[in-house]
Amino acid sequence: MKKMNLRAWDKRVQAMRRVTRIDFLDGLVYWVNKLRILREVKENVENVELMQSINQQDKNGRELFADDLVKLILPDGEVRIFRIRIKTVDREVRNHQEFVGEYSKVRITAVVFEWQGFDLFPCVDENGVSDVSNMEWVGTFWENPELLEVFR
């Protein structure tokens, strides 16, 4: 089983933290204080926004998390900024030919890329290469929310 990487936005001091563990019984999130090496700091889970790794990397090899902002340059030169989210979305999908009806509505929990009110799934080209591998990390929603406004 792959280890789940988490990070947290510390609402009190407006800083991003790399989570080392979570105590669900006590509702505490822990991280290592960079100023005091190897000293673990704890914070109430209500004072943080937790973000899970999406287990993918941008074009520069940087690990991506929910609430990261990524840039994609389209073939025509248009620049789009997406907010990565893990959400439950409703979609209509084509059924197997032996099923009743051509399409069915489904509910999917997955990584989506928010852009101008749309929840988009990453596309894969004819060679099996995902859009994500062409995206570049530009910041986080919590640290750089203005980036979403610049590209609307």
C-alpha positions in Angstrom: 0.0 0.0 0.0 1.3 3.4 -1.0 1.9 5.9 1.8 -0.5 8.8 1.7 1.3 12.2 1.7 -0.5 15.1 3.4 0.1 18.7 3.9 -1.8 21.3 5.9 -2.5 25.0 5.6 -2.0 26.4 9.1 -4.8 29.0 9.3 -3.4 30.7 12.4 0.0 31.6 10.9 -0.9 31.4 7.2 1.8 28.8 6.4 1.9 25.5 4.6 3.1 22.5 6.6 4.1 18.9 5.7 2.0 16.6 7.9 3.9 13.8 9.7 0.9 12.3 11.4 -2.7 12.8 12.5 -4.3 11.7 15.8 -7.9 11.2 14.9 -9.0 10.4 18.5 -7.7 13.7 19.8 -8.2 15.7 16.6 -4.6 16.8 16.3 -2.4 17.3 13.3 1.4 17.0 13.6 4.3 18.4 11.6 8.1 19.0 12.2 8.9 22.5 13.1 11.6 23.7 10.6 13.0 26.2 13.1 13.5 23.5 15.8 14.8 20.5 14.0 13.1 17.2 14.9 10.7 18.9 17.3 7.2 17.9 16.4 4.5 20.6 16.5 0.8 19.8 17.0 -2.3 21.7 16.0 -6.0 21.2 16.4 -7.4 19.8 13.1 -10.0 22.7 13.1 -7.2 25.2 12.6 -5.8 23.6 9.4 -6.9 22.7 5.9 -5.7 19.2 5.0 -4.6 18.5 1.5 -3.9 15.0 0.1 -1.3 14.2 -2.6 -2.9 13.2 -5.9 0.0 10.8 -6.5 1.0 12.6 -9.7 3.8 15.0 -10.6 3.9 18.1 -12.7 6.2 18.4 -15.7 9.1 19.4 -13.4 8.7 16.3 -11.1 7.0 18.2 -8.3 4.5 16.2 -6.3 1.0 17.6 -6.6 -1.6 18.0 -3.9 -5.3 19.0 -3.7 -5.6 22.8 -3.7 -2.4 23.2 -5.8 -2.6 25.6 -8.7 -1.2 24.4 -12.0 -0.7 26.0 -15.3 -1.3 24.4 -18.7 -0.3 26.0 -22.0 -2.6 24.8 -24.8 -1.3 24.2 -28.3 -2.7 27.6 -29.5 -0.7 29.4 -26.7 -3.7 30.0 -24.4 -2.7 29.7 -20.7 -5.1 28.2 -18.2 -4.7 27.9 -14.4 -6.5 25.0 -12.7 -7.2 24.4 -9.0 -6.7 20.7 -8.2 -9.5 19.3 -6.1 -10.7 15.9 -4.9 -14.5 15.9 -5.4 -17.5 13.9 -6.1 -19.0 14.7 -9.4 -21.9 13.4 -11.5 -21.3 12.4 -15.1 -23.1 10.7 -17.9 -21.1 7.8 -19.4 -21.6 5.5 -22.3 -22.8 2.0 -21.3 -21.4 -1.3 -22.4 -23.3 -2.5 -25.6 -25.0 -5.3 -23.7 -26.4 -2.9 -21.0 -29.9 -1.4 -21.2 -29.7 2.1 -22.5 -26.9 3.8 -24.3 -25.9 6.1 -21.3 -26.0 6.0 -17.5 -25.6 8.7 -14.9 -22.7 7.9 -12.5 -21.3 9.5 -9.4 -17.5 9.5 -9.3 -15.1 10.6 -6.5 -11.8 11.6 -8.2 -9.2 14.2 -8.8 -10.6 17.0 -10.9 -9.1 20.2 -12.2 -11.4 23.3 -11.6 -11.4 25.8 -14.3 -14.0 28.6 -14.8 -16.7 26.7 -13.0 -16.0 23.4 -14.6 -14.8 20.2 -12.9 -12.5 18.6 -15.5 -10.9 15.2 -15.5 -7.3 15.1 -16.9 -7.3 13.9 -20.5 -4.9 11.3 -21.9 -3.6 11.6 -25.5 -3.2 8.9 -28.1 0.1 7.9 -26.5 -1.4 7.5 -23.0 0.2 10.7 -21.8 -1.9 12.6 -19.2 -2.5 16.4 -19.4 -1.0 16.5 -15.9 2.5 15.7 -17.2 2.3 18.9 -19.2 1.1 21.0 -16.3 3.4 23.2 -14.2 2.9 23.9 -10.5 2.5 27.7 -9.9 1.3 27.9 -6.3 -1.4 26.9 -3.9 -5.0 28.1 -3.5 -4.2 29.1 0.1 -1.0 31.0 -0.6 -1.8 32.4 -4.1 -5.6 32.7 -4.6 -5.1 35.8 -6.8 -3.7 33.5 -9.6 -7.2 32.2 -10.3 -8.5 35.7 -10.8 -5.7 36.7 -13.2 -6.6 33.9 -15.7 -10.4 34.1 -15.6 
